[in-house]
Amino acid sequence: MEIETIKNIATIAAPLTKVVFETFLKPKLEQIRKSWKRDNAILDHAFEDKFLEYLNEAYEKNAILNTVAFKRRKILLEDVYIPLKLRYRDEKDNRQTLKIQDYTDDLFKESNKILITDTAGMGKSTMSKKLLLSCIKQNKGVPILIELRRLSKTKDVIQEILEQLNPINEEIDKQFILDIIKRGDFIFFFDGFDEISLTDRARVTTEIQKFISKARKNKFVLTSRPEEALSSFGDFQKFQISPLIPNEAFELIEKYDSSNKIAPLLIEKIKDNENFDNIKEYLTTPLLVSLLFTAFEHKQSIPFKKHIFYRQVFDALFESHDLSKGDSFEREKHSKLGSDEFHRVLRAFGYFCLKQENKIEFSRDELGQIVQESLEYVDEGQVKSSDFIKDLLITVPIFSKDGIYYKWSHKSLQEYFAAQFIFIDSKEIQSDILKRMAFHENNLSYINVLDLYRSMDPSGFDAVITQNLLTKFIDYLENSYEHFEGDHKLLRQELTFGYDVYLIRIRFNLKSEEHHPSEVFNILKKHFKIKFPRMSIGINVVKDENDISCIKVPEIKKPEQNLIEYHKNLGYDFVKEINTEKLNEIIDLKLIKRKPYHVTDRKNSVLNKPENFKKVNDLMLLYLGRRSVISIDNESAKDYLELTNQKSKKSKKSDLLNF
């Protein structure tokens, strides 16, 4: 059945890819013949073979969906795809929604560069694959999907493209490929910016930008979880994926159930459940819906806690029966490990992957090394790493193989096991690990791990992370801006606790490199030691920039601000919203042109002069207010800390040995 399915995909792909080649690539080949001193017949033949081979392989590979929901079954993406909706703001700043059934030119209506961001499991990668297939079917251009986790300091975009075109290492000239690409009609899908190694991210970001600059006649789609470094792509039009609504989730569940036995039961249980609010999160993303189906198929109950939910998914995968051999057939584990022992190894393995810059994809040697380290850490050194890897791929399919690479089925599974390791296995360094993640400069990369940890240990999360955040805030209020008094001091402190802010007077002219947003970065680099690309440039939302002397507001969001926003989403009452409605958009602030000013509490700073202090606050609010300015309420923070301290003292008084 599966072999037949793959054959059918290949049969469908061949005529479609041939049309794409004839329409977009062959004419370009004709155009550049004269500039290449090679045998034209050989050049034609080699190029046609390579690109047709790539297009066919890309279609066949992306037509089949790999997800833990289907265990060892292959399933066509088209059979289970639910049209996702993208939210964005149009050129008049009005909220709009675009439904993605197939590839549509409306995606690029306002820009040939778009950025799709959202949280784990929203379907960003699946949407990229769907758009790639649709591009080929509709003959809209030459799609190339680049999985960004494969780029590094030593491997740029062109090298990855050459690798895809050149699977048997025959030499294809780099410049020849660039000449073709520069002429347009390519659609590049850069998938998973958040999966680039943190140590390589700055270099890879620069290389992506250079490539886009050289290939500007093409279209570009960049997908990622939210990351501070995405501010480097400020000229991309921004889209977000809308959460699924319950009816869409139910439709997806029905698509997953080929037997039509599980879906009706699951949907009925969800609808009848009095605790619907506790499980509605599982219905908002395609990933969670697929995992919910897997968990329910194994044990017909719905777990309410997120970590129990993931454990039930693991149990379903570990104990799954092979449907092709009858319901009673269960594959023997190559590692000979039981469920709990296997889970313990995976906890260490998930955490060690997290330590590897959140890496989710490995070469065979890299994977073997980390598996061996994990086995030895939990005293299972007698197990061969090769046997454990076989289990990961076949009998407990948490991993999949993609060419020469081995990867987690989904990043959130790795994050679950890492969170479990921190909760169960990290012992005396647990609080140090949590603080390191929570206040890491790239803490957004760890926010899903922290959220999973909070599901397991909410009081421990609050004791380590929430209390540290509030303590830092109160200390900042007490020890910053000591030389200042007045009504506007607290607001300045609230803003600068979460943001590192600069002001620069410069007029943008998008047609000139000298007066382009990127020039702000260049000026700041000359004056301050700033790690790029973490900065966002504030383009003020005012009717007339002359009213604010064309002052721009570059800012770096601190880890503390990300934590404040996380706590707001969880409903903590010490988070407050700062009102920006009554701001005066005419701000006469005299700054020297093209000189950057850092907003600090230095007494002699021009920004802190009595006549400028409120103006600087207002300028920050004008920009930051685009995203709704939130901070911490001082009195509520003190009340919260006092209450938690009382609880802590009370719990310590209980005599645990009194039995």
HELIX and SHEET records of a PDB file:
HELIX    1   1 GLU A    2  VAL A   20  1                                  19    
HELIX    2   2 PHE A   21  LEU A   25  3                                   5    
HELIX    3   3 LYS A   26  ILE A   32  1                                   7    
HELIX    4   4 ARG A   33  SER A   35  5                                   3    
HELIX    5   5 ASN A   40  ALA A   63  1                                  24    
HELIX    6   6 VAL A   68  PHE A   70  5                                   3    
HELIX    7   7 LEU A   77  VAL A   80  1                                   4    
HELIX    8   8 ASP A  105  PHE A  108  5                                   4    
HELIX    9   9 LYS A  124  GLN A  138  1                                  15    
HELIX   10  10 LEU A  148  ARG A  150  5                                   3    
HELIX   11  11 VAL A  157  LEU A  165  1                                   9    
HELIX   12  12 LYS A  174  LYS A  182  1                                   9    
HELIX   13  13 PHE A  193  GLU A  195  5                                   3    
HELIX   14  14 ARG A  201  LYS A  214  1                                  14    
HELIX   15  15 GLU A  228  PHE A  233  5                                   6    
HELIX   16  16 PRO A  246  TYR A  256  1                                  11    
HELIX   17  17 ILE A  262  ASP A  272  1                                  11    
HELIX   18  18 PHE A  276  ILE A  279  1                                   4    
HELIX   19  19 LYS A  280  LEU A  283  5                                   4    
HELIX   20  20 PRO A  286  HIS A  298  1                                  13    
HELIX   21  21 LYS A  306  PHE A  318  1                                  13    
HELIX   22  22 LEU A  323  LYS A  325  5                                   3    
HELIX   23  23 SER A  339  LYS A  355  1                                  17    
HELIX   24  24 ARG A  364  TYR A  377  1                                  14    
HELIX   25  25 SER A  385  LYS A  390  1                                   6    
HELIX   26  26 ASP A  391  THR A  395  3                                   5    
HELIX   27  27 LYS A  411  ILE A  424  1                                  14    
HELIX   28  28 LYS A  427  ILE A  429  5                                   3    
HELIX   29  29 GLN A  430  ALA A  438  1                                   9    
HELIX   30  30 ASN A  443  TYR A  446  5                                   4    
HELIX   31  31 ILE A  447  MET A  456  1                                  10    
HELIX   32  32 PRO A  458  PHE A  461  1                                   4    
HELIX   33  33 ASP A  462  THR A  466  3                                   5    
HELIX   34  34 GLN A  467  ASN A  479  1                                  13    
HELIX   35  35 LYS A  489  GLY A  498  1                                  10    
HELIX   36  36 PRO A  517  HIS A  527  1                                  11    
HELIX   37  37 GLU A  545  ILE A  548  5                                   4    
HELIX   38  38 PRO A  559  LEU A  570  1                                  12    
HELIX   39  39 VAL A  606  ASN A  608  5                                   3    
HELIX   40  40 PHE A  613  LEU A  624  1                                  12    
HELIX   41  41 GLY A  625  ARG A  627  5                                   3    
HELIX   42  42 ASN A  634  LYS A  653  1                                  20    
SHEET    1   A 2 ILE A  64  LEU A  65  0                                        
SHEET    2   A 2 ILE A  75  LEU A  76 -1                                        
SHEET    1   B 7 ARG A  95  ILE A 100  0                                        
SHEET    2   B 7 LEU A  84  ARG A  89 -1                                        
SHEET    3   B 7 GLN A 237  ILE A 241 -1                                        
SHEET    4   B 7 LYS A 113  THR A 117  1                                        
SHEET    5   B 7 LYS A 219  SER A 224  1                                        
SHEET    6   B 7 PHE A 186  ASP A 191  1                                        
SHEET    7   B 7 VAL A 142  GLU A 147  1                                        
SHEET    1   C 3 GLU A 361  PHE A 362  0                                        
SHEET    2   C 3 TYR A 405  TRP A 408 -1                                        
SHEET    3   C 3 PHE A 399  ASP A 402 -1                                        
SHEET    1   D 3 ILE A 551  LYS A 552  0                                        
SHEET    2   D 3 TYR A 499  ARG A 505 -1                                        
SHEET    3   D 3 GLU A 555  LYS A 557 -1                                        
SHEET    1   E 3 ILE A 551  LYS A 552  0                                        
SHEET    2   E 3 TYR A 499  ARG A 505 -1                                        
SHEET    3   E 3 PRO A 596  HIS A 598 -1                                        
SHEET    1   F 2 VAL A 575  GLU A 577  0                                        
SHEET    2   F 2 ILE A 630  ILE A 632 -1                                        
END                                                                             
